[in-house]
Amino acid sequence: MSSNFNGQSTNTVNDNSNYINSERSETSPLYSSSKETGNLNFIITFFSVFSVAVAAALAIQIKYGNHQITPHGSIASDSKECSMIGISILQKGGNAIDAGIATTMCIGVIRPHLTGVGGGGLMLIYDHREGKVLDLIDFRPTRSTDIGIGVPGFLAGLALAHQLHGSLPWETLLAPSIQIARNGFKVTSSLIKAREEHHLQNSTHNLVLDAWLKDKTEGKIVKMPKLAMLLEKVAKSGAAVFYNRTLQIDTDYLNPADIANYQPTRGTPLKGTLMGYNIITSGSGTGGATLYNALPHLNISSSSIISFVSAFHSDAEAIWPIPAGSHVAVADVNDVYVSIVSGLGSVLGSQLFTASEYILNNALEVIGEGANNTTKQGDKIPTLSAPIIAVKSSHICARRLILGSSDVRDGAQALLSLLNGGEQEKSVKSSIEATRVRFVGHAILEEEEHAPIMPAKERSTLQRASYDLSRAPLPYSTVNVIQKVSDTTVAYSDSRGSGQAIAF
């Protein structure tokens, strides 16, 4: 399905003194008069009816009412600054979709090596009070004539989400990111690690990126005025201006007709079950389908890593290269939950840095050979990205989890760890920080620079199974999470991404 993506837009009292005669004795027998009995029955009846009424009112409030206790909303992302922008949107009266768009747009500026205008992604929107998925916006890149680069869907997808579900003006959502691009932001350790471990040396196609990266040091302020100008145009005229003009000027690698014809779509989510939870994720062609197919094979009695490897090792996607990206989780006052995963393909994408100061994706280079051979021009390019929402099926106030990852192999490990862990804040944090592995064919890549390290018992088990263990490259894939149990919220950003979750 295609759409226009311009983006415009009681205290309980236990006091029996009334019912007890303080002078009762042998002359005041221990029984009540008929009048006393009548009064007591009336009071019992009154409080019974009152209790039922209160319970009914609370049930209605949970489903339809506006919550009067904090937090009113939560954001978990790979950047404190971007999480704050999302919270500011909620404080202005925006909904979870608005906040998710603004936060993701910000991440696209501050983490240019992982996601941004030149990439694509997926957005899963779930209404917990109604118990239904509102939408799955699919804005993955589409195949064009280049063997590695796809037509970016980032702006079109966010614009469509705003058109269908947004409440604040489109310009309001983009304004903070425009300001950051113009005034500057601090270079992160993640960008430095990307340059050190992923930048192609002695290559001619990435000379512009090479020059841009050369003088970057952690903490240095970097400004992107041309990107600010592009986003200003998109804020005023809608995302179509990017596809009808800017992108066609910025690159010779994509067919102009493919650019002009790009449309985000509304997908069909997949729903499975695991450990008493309903698992909701993205559908065919994404990491969500991989997760869905693995659910029956996940062994909840073993460690997350061993269970994960056992369930995923025979999947075709197990041999895919390691993708990269960023994840944003949002929950608003109306219990609408949003999980957005976006990315450039791999770290630094295609390494083609455009005149408008964004990096183009390499979506076709991070999929398996079989998937590459079956993807036709104009098709959405397969991805391992997976937005995930897990809802305990026992009752409406039970545990809910909003998470996701650019690599479902990371998302699945985090999901298992969360479901096996407790609901306390400490347990949620421990589950996200638990060691994870990258999984490429028969190679297991360890997070040697992240604590805690893999337990010796698990290393031994994998080695006995003839897996080759080696070091995983930096920066590591992140999984951010928001947990709700009744009206209690825990929001946490994975330390691998150096972000911070915020609630208000």
Stockholm file with secondary structure:
# STOCKHOLM 1.0

chainA/1-504         MSSNFNGQSTNTVNDNSNYINSERSETSPLYSSSKETGNLNFIITFFSVFSVAVAAALAIQIKYGNHQITPHGSIASDSKECSMIGISILQKGGNAIDAGIATTMCIGVIRPHLTGVGGGGLMLIYDHREGKVLDLIDFRPTRSTDIGIGVPGFLAGLALAHQLHGSLPWETLLAPSIQIARNGFKVTSSLIKAREEHHLQNSTHNLVLDAWLKDKTEGKIVKMPKLAMLLEKVAKSGAAVFYNRTLQIDTDYLNPADIANYQPTRGTPLKGTLMGYNIITSGSGTGGATLYNALPHLNISSSSIISFVSAFHSDAEAIWPIPAGSHVAVADVNDVYVSIVSGLGSVLGSQLFTASEYILNNALEVIGEGANNTTKQGDKIPTLSAPIIAVKSSHICARRLILGSSDVRDGAQALLSLLNGGEQEKSVKSSIEATRVRFVGHAILEEEEHAPIMPAKERSTLQRASYDLSRAPLPYSTVNVIQKVSDTTVAYSDSRGSGQAIAF
#=GR chainA/1-504 SS CCCCCCCCCCCCCCCCGGGCCTTCSTTSCSSCCHHHHHHHHHHHHHHHHHHHHHHHHHHHHHHHSCCCSSCSCEEECSCHHHHHHHHHHHHTTCCHHHHHHHHHHHHHHHCTTTCSTTCEEEEEEEETTTTEEEEEEEECCEECSSSSCEECCHHHHHHHHHHHHCCSCHHHHHHHHHHHHHHCEECCHHHHHHHHHHCCTTCSTTHHHHHHHHTCCTTCEECCHHHHHHHHHHHHHCTHHIIIIIHHHHCSSSCHHHHHTCCCEECCCEEEEETTEEEEECCTTSHHHHHHHHGGGCCTTSCHHHHHHHHHTTSGGGGSCCCEEEEEEEECTTCEEEEEEEEEESTTTTCCBCTTSCBCCCGGGGSCHHHHHHCCTTSBCCCCCEEEEEEESSCTTSCEEEEEESSHHHHHHHHHHHHHSCSSHHHHHHHHHSCCEEEETTEEEECTTSSSCCCHHHHHHHHHTTCEEEECCSSCCCCCEEEEETTEEEEECCGGGTCCCEEC
#=GC SS_cons         CCCCCCCCCCCCCCCCGGGCCTTCSTTSCSSCCHHHHHHHHHHHHHHHHHHHHHHHHHHHHHHHSCCCSSCSCEEECSCHHHHHHHHHHHHTTCCHHHHHHHHHHHHHHHCTTTCSTTCEEEEEEEETTTTEEEEEEEECCEECSSSSCEECCHHHHHHHHHHHHCCSCHHHHHHHHHHHHHHCEECCHHHHHHHHHHCCTTCSTTHHHHHHHHTCCTTCEECCHHHHHHHHHHHHHCTHHIIIIIHHHHCSSSCHHHHHTCCCEECCCEEEEETTEEEEECCTTSHHHHHHHHGGGCCTTSCHHHHHHHHHTTSGGGGSCCCEEEEEEEECTTCEEEEEEEEEESTTTTCCBCTTSCBCCCGGGGSCHHHHHHCCTTSBCCCCCEEEEEEESSCTTSCEEEEEESSHHHHHHHHHHHHHSCSSHHHHHHHHHSCCEEEETTEEEECTTSSSCCCHHHHHHHHHTTCEEEECCSSCCCCCEEEEETTEEEEECCGGGTCCCEEC
//
